């Protein structure tokens, strides 16, 4: 299946948002779509960045040095078509039955992508986002979030909500054990954060992880 490009929205020198026509495709917040440049023969999976009820698709993509797909997708123009298959994956947030539950979404870098989809799809839930980045410019679309619910942990610069890594923040700010936690990012972060949350009493049944890169 092919989908038409609406536009490219640059966020940093290496990160952008790819906007595509949705064409009526249904998905659950947090699922991935396999994307590639038409006729190139290579695809890669990217988490949906837009909400379930929005008219178009958005994908948060970071160019990887030597990455065939991420670099090629940045060169597409409005009206071009990209190859598209999916959705795939089970790292989803279904419509919660109990709106009294608290949700904590912990992501590093572009690992925030599924969480933007979660909160745009389910605005009534009680959510907090903890976003680990190196620099201020990597707080992708931070203006889209309620500032009382979004915390940027910036490790290499001052001026964020917290100066340091998400792991240090969590040790200094223990999580309520009844919180439902979703983790998305590199595997080292997932392992360390998972262990911290378990030590703080969060049930393994309330922890969901996805290695984003």
VOPAGU-2260 file (C-alpha; in pm, 1 decimal, decimal comma):
REM VOPAGU-2260
SITE   aa  ch    i         X         Y         Z
SITE  UNK   A    0       0,0       0,0       0,0
SITE  UNK   A    1     117,6     353,0     -76,6
SITE  UNK   A    2      30,4     672,9     110,1
SITE  UNK   A    3      76,4    1026,6     -14,8
SITE  UNK   A    4     309,9    1267,9     164,2
SITE  UNK   A    5     151,5    1583,7     304,7
SITE  UNK   A    6     470,6    1741,6     433,7
SITE  UNK   A    7     790,2    1729,2     636,7
SITE  UNK   A    8     816,3    1926,8     961,1
SITE  UNK   A    9    1176,2    1976,2    1073,1
SITE  UNK   A   10    1234,2    1977,4    1449,5
SITE  UNK   A   11    1615,3    1966,6    1466,5
SITE  UNK   A   12    1899,8    1919,1    1220,6
SITE  UNK   A   13    1852,1    1543,8    1246,4
SITE  UNK   A   14    1490,1    1494,1    1352,3
SITE  UNK   A   15    1168,0    1555,9    1163,4
SITE  UNK   A   16     798,6    1473,1    1152,4
SITE  UNK   A   17     671,8    1296,9     840,6
SITE  UNK   A   18     307,0    1375,5     764,2
SITE  UNK   A   19     105,3    1134,7     549,4
SITE  UNK   A   20    -250,7    1100,4     432,5
SITE  UNK   A   21    -429,5     852,3     657,6
SITE  UNK   A   22    -662,3     702,3     395,3
SITE  UNK   A   23    -895,4     566,3     661,0
SITE  UNK   A   24    -640,2     328,4     816,9
SITE  UNK   A   25    -737,9     235,5    1174,5
SITE  UNK   A   26    -473,9     188,8    1443,5
SITE  UNK   A   27    -430,4     184,0    1819,7
SITE  UNK   A   28    -215,6     445,6    1988,8
SITE  UNK   A   29     135,9     305,3    2023,3
SITE  UNK   A   30     132,5      77,0    1721,7
SITE  UNK   A   31     399,2      94,4    1449,6
SITE  UNK   A   32     379,5     138,9    1074,6
SITE  UNK   A   33     638,1       6,8     829,1
SITE  UNK   A   34     747,9     291,7     599,9
SITE  UNK   A   35     985,1     326,9     308,2
SITE  UNK   A   36    1052,8     530,4      -2,6
SITE  UNK   A   37     864,1     399,3    -301,9
SITE  UNK   A   38    1069,2     162,9    -522,2
SITE  UNK   A   39    1367,1     161,8    -281,0
SITE  UNK   A   40    1281,0    -183,6    -147,9
SITE  UNK   A   41    1363,3    -109,0     218,8
SITE  UNK   A   42    1120,3     -27,4     498,5
SITE  UNK   A   43    1152,9      46,3     868,3
SITE  UNK   A   44     893,4      50,0    1146,8
SITE  UNK   A   45     806,8     380,2    1315,7
SITE  UNK   A   46     564,0     441,3    1600,7
SITE  UNK   A   47     260,5     650,6    1526,3
SITE  UNK   A   48     305,0    1005,6    1657,7
SITE  UNK   A   49     -49,2    1128,5    1588,3
SITE  UNK   A   50    -369,5    1043,3    1772,1
SITE  UNK   A   51    -618,0     776,0    1678,2
SITE  UNK   A   52    -885,7    1027,9    1586,5
SITE  UNK   A   53    -678,0    1265,5    1374,0
SITE  UNK   A   54    -729,0    1286,8     999,2
SITE  UNK   A   55    -361,5    1240,0     902,7
SITE  UNK   A   56     -66,9    1025,6    1011,1
SITE  UNK   A   57     244,6    1170,5    1174,9
SITE  UNK   A   58     572,5     992,1    1247,4
SITE  UNK   A   59     864,1    1124,9    1452,8
SITE  UNK   A   60    1183,5    1019,4    1275,6
SITE  UNK   A   61    1548,3    1071,1    1362,7
SITE  UNK   A   62    1801,1    1043,7    1082,0
SITE  UNK   A   63    2050,7     770,7    1159,8
SITE  UNK   A   64    2401,5     810,4    1020,8
SITE  UNK   A   65    2413,4     575,4     725,2
SITE  UNK   A   66    2045,6     493,3     772,6
SITE  UNK   A   67    1899,5     426,6     430,4
SITE  UNK   A   68    1532,9     467,1     523,1
SITE  UNK   A   69    1546,9     758,7     769,4
SITE  UNK   A   70    1764,0     968,4     537,1
SITE  UNK   A   71    1561,6     884,6     225,8
SITE  UNK   A   72    1227,6     968,3     388,5
SITE  UNK   A   73    1350,5    1316,6     475,0
SITE  UNK   A   74    1399,2    1385,1     104,4
SITE  UNK   A   75    1038,7    1313,9       2,9
SITE  UNK   A   76     817,4    1604,8     -96,4
SITE  UNK   A   77     443,1    1676,7     -70,7
SITE  UNK   A   78     261,4    1466,6    -327,3
SITE  UNK   A   79     521,6    1187,5    -330,1
SITE  UNK   A   80     412,2     841,8    -222,5
SITE  UNK   A   81     577,6     620,6      38,1
SITE  UNK   A   82     526,4     249,6      91,1
SITE  UNK   A   83     314,6     175,5     396,9
SITE  UNK   A   84     214,8    -143,1     575,9
SITE  UNK   A   85      63,3    -210,5     914,6
SITE  UNK   A   86     -26,0    -127,3    1183,1
SITE  UNK   A   87     181,2    -367,0    1392,8
SITE  UNK   A   88     267,0    -417,9    1757,8
SITE  UNK   A   89     109,0    -455,3    2100,2
SITE  UNK   A   90     266,2    -158,5    2285,9
SITE  UNK   A   91     -75,3       2,9    2291,3
SITE  UNK   A   92    -291,8     196,2    2532,0
SITE  UNK   A   93    -649,2      77,6    2496,6
SITE  UNK   A   94    -928,3     302,4    2617,4
SITE  UNK   A   95    -893,3     263,8    2997,5
SITE  UNK   A   96   -1198,5     153,1    3193,7
SITE  UNK   A   97   -1081,4     315,8    3518,1
SITE  UNK   A   98   -1004,7     686,1    3474,7
SITE  UNK   A   99    -886,4     708,4    3836,4
SITE  UNK   A  100    -565,3     518,2    3753,9
SITE  UNK   A  101    -243,3     714,8    3706,4
SITE  UNK   A  102     -23,7     664,0    3402,8
SITE  UNK   A  103     345,7     746,2    3378,9
SITE  UNK   A  104     505,6     748,1    3033,4
SITE  UNK   A  105     886,1     738,4    3036,7
SITE  UNK   A  106    1070,9     784,6    2707,8
SITE  UNK   A  107    1413,1     887,5    2583,5
SITE  UNK   A  108    1469,1    1082,2    2261,7
SITE  UNK   A  109    1224,4     985,9    1988,1
SITE  UNK   A  110    1091,9     719,5    2225,3
SITE  UNK   A  111     833,9     980,4    2321,3
SITE  UNK   A  112     649,3     914,4    1993,2
SITE  UNK   A  113     396,8     655,5    2116,6
SITE  UNK   A  114     323,4     864,6    2425,7
SITE  UNK   A  115     220,1    1165,2    2218,5
SITE  UNK   A  116     -18,4     929,7    2040,1
SITE  UNK   A  117    -148,1     800,7    2375,6
SITE  UNK   A  118    -231,0    1140,4    2521,7
SITE  UNK   A  119    -382,4    1273,9    2199,0
SITE  UNK   A  120    -599,0     962,4    2172,3
SITE  UNK   A  121    -703,0     948,3    2539,8
SITE  UNK   A  122    -700,9    1305,2    2676,1
SITE  UNK   A  123    -913,9    1215,2    2980,0
SITE  UNK   A  124    -661,3     985,7    3149,5
SITE  UNK   A  125    -443,6    1100,9    3439,9
SITE  UNK   A  126    -102,1    1103,7    3271,5
SITE  UNK   A  127     251,2    1227,4    3325,5
SITE  UNK   A  128     538,4    1217,6    3075,1
SITE  UNK   A  129     901,3    1190,9    3178,6
SITE  UNK   A  130    1119,3    1265,0    2874,3
SITE  UNK   A  131    1493,2    1203,6    2881,3
SITE  UNK   A  132    1702,3    1401,5    2629,5
SITE  UNK   A  133    2056,0    1533,6    2597,8
SITE  UNK   A  134    1976,6    1886,2    2475,1
SITE  UNK   A  135    1691,4    2134,4    2498,6
SITE  UNK   A  136    1613,9    2115,8    2127,4
SITE  UNK   A  137    1538,5    1744,4    2164,5
SITE  UNK   A  138    1225,8    1820,7    2367,5
SITE  UNK   A  139    1026,1    1738,8    2057,1
SITE  UNK   A  140     698,7    1935,1    2037,4
SITE  UNK   A  141     711,2    1991,6    2413,1
SITE  UNK   A  142     473,7    2284,5    2368,3
SITE  UNK   A  143     200,0    2034,5    2278,6
SITE  UNK   A  144     187,7    1899,1    2634,7
SITE  UNK   A  145      39,3    2039,4    2951,6
SITE  UNK   A  146     350,8    2180,4    3126,7
SITE  UNK   A  147     218,2    2042,0    3457,0
SITE  UNK   A  148     226,2    1691,2    3308,8
SITE  UNK   A  149     547,5    1696,4    3102,1
SITE  UNK   A  150     893,5    1683,7    3259,8
SITE  UNK   A  151    1203,1    1713,3    3040,7
SITE  UNK   A  152    1512,5    1558,3    3198,7
SITE  UNK   A  153    1795,3    1727,9    3007,0
SITE  UNK   A  154    2134,3    1571,8    3075,9
SITE  UNK   A  155    2378,3    1793,6    2881,4
SITE  UNK   A  156    2230,4    2143,4    2920,3
SITE  UNK   A  157    2057,4    2350,5    3183,4
SITE  UNK   A  158    1720,7    2513,6    3123,6
SITE  UNK   A  159    1499,8    2206,0    3117,0
SITE  UNK   A  160    1259,1    2095,8    3386,8
SITE  UNK   A  161    1527,4    1878,4    3546,6
SITE  UNK   A  162    1904,0    1871,6    3489,4
SITE  UNK   A  163    2002,3    1506,5    3473,1
SITE  UNK   A  164    1889,0    1168,1    3350,2
SITE  UNK   A  165    1547,3    1012,2    3393,7
SITE  UNK   A  166    1700,3     742,1    3612,7
SITE  UNK   A  167    1833,5    1000,0    3860,3
SITE  UNK   A  168    1501,1    1183,9    3856,5
SITE  UNK   A  169    1313,2     863,6    3940,2
SITE  UNK   A  170    1543,8     784,8    4230,3
SITE  UNK   A  171    1485,5    1135,0    4370,5
SITE  UNK   A  172    1110,3    1128,4    4299,0
SITE  UNK   A  173     972,7     782,0    4379,3
SITE  UNK   A  174     667,7     664,7    4185,8
SITE  UNK   A  175     339,9     569,4    4351,8
SITE  UNK   A  176     332,6     185,8    4337,3
SITE  UNK   A  177     -21,0     190,5    4191,9
SITE  UNK   A  178      94,4     384,2    3883,8
SITE  UNK   A  179      75,1     214,8    3543,3
SITE  UNK   A  180     409,3     274,6    3371,6
SITE  UNK   A  181     501,1     258,8    3003,9
SITE  UNK   A  182     870,1     274,8    2904,9
SITE  UNK   A  183    1004,7     339,1    2555,9
SITE  UNK   A  184    1365,5     400,9    2451,6
SITE  UNK   A  185    1702,1     231,2    2438,8
SITE  UNK   A  186    1741,0    -107,0    2607,7
SITE  UNK   A  187    1988,1      15,3    2871,2
SITE  UNK   A  188    1740,7     278,4    2992,1
SITE  UNK   A  189    1455,7      26,9    2993,0
SITE  UNK   A  190    1649,0    -217,6    3208,0
SITE  UNK   A  191    1760,8      43,2    3461,9
SITE  UNK   A  192    1424,0     216,3    3487,5
SITE  UNK   A  193    1241,2    -115,5    3514,1
SITE  UNK   A  194    1460,9    -215,1    3809,3
SITE  UNK   A  195    1413,7     124,0    3979,1
SITE  UNK   A  196    1035,6     105,6    3948,7
SITE  UNK   A  197    1023,0    -251,5    4078,5
SITE  UNK   A  198    1236,4    -146,8    4376,9
SITE  UNK   A  199     983,6     130,5    4442,3
SITE  UNK   A  200     701,8    -122,3    4453,7
SITE  UNK   A  201     548,9     -85,8    4108,3
SITE  UNK   A  202     397,3    -420,0    4009,5
SITE  UNK   A  203     541,9    -603,6    3712,7
SITE  UNK   A  204     182,3    -626,7    3585,4
SITE  UNK   A  205     178,9    -248,1    3562,1
SITE  UNK   A  206     501,7    -213,6    3364,2
SITE  UNK   A  207     508,2    -215,4    2984,1
SITE  UNK   A  208     822,5    -169,9    2775,8
SITE  UNK   A  209     928,8    -126,1    2415,4
SITE  UNK   A  210    1286,4     -93,8    2290,8
SITE  UNK   A  211    1257,0     190,4    2040,9
SITE  UNK   A  212    1612,8     176,0    1906,4
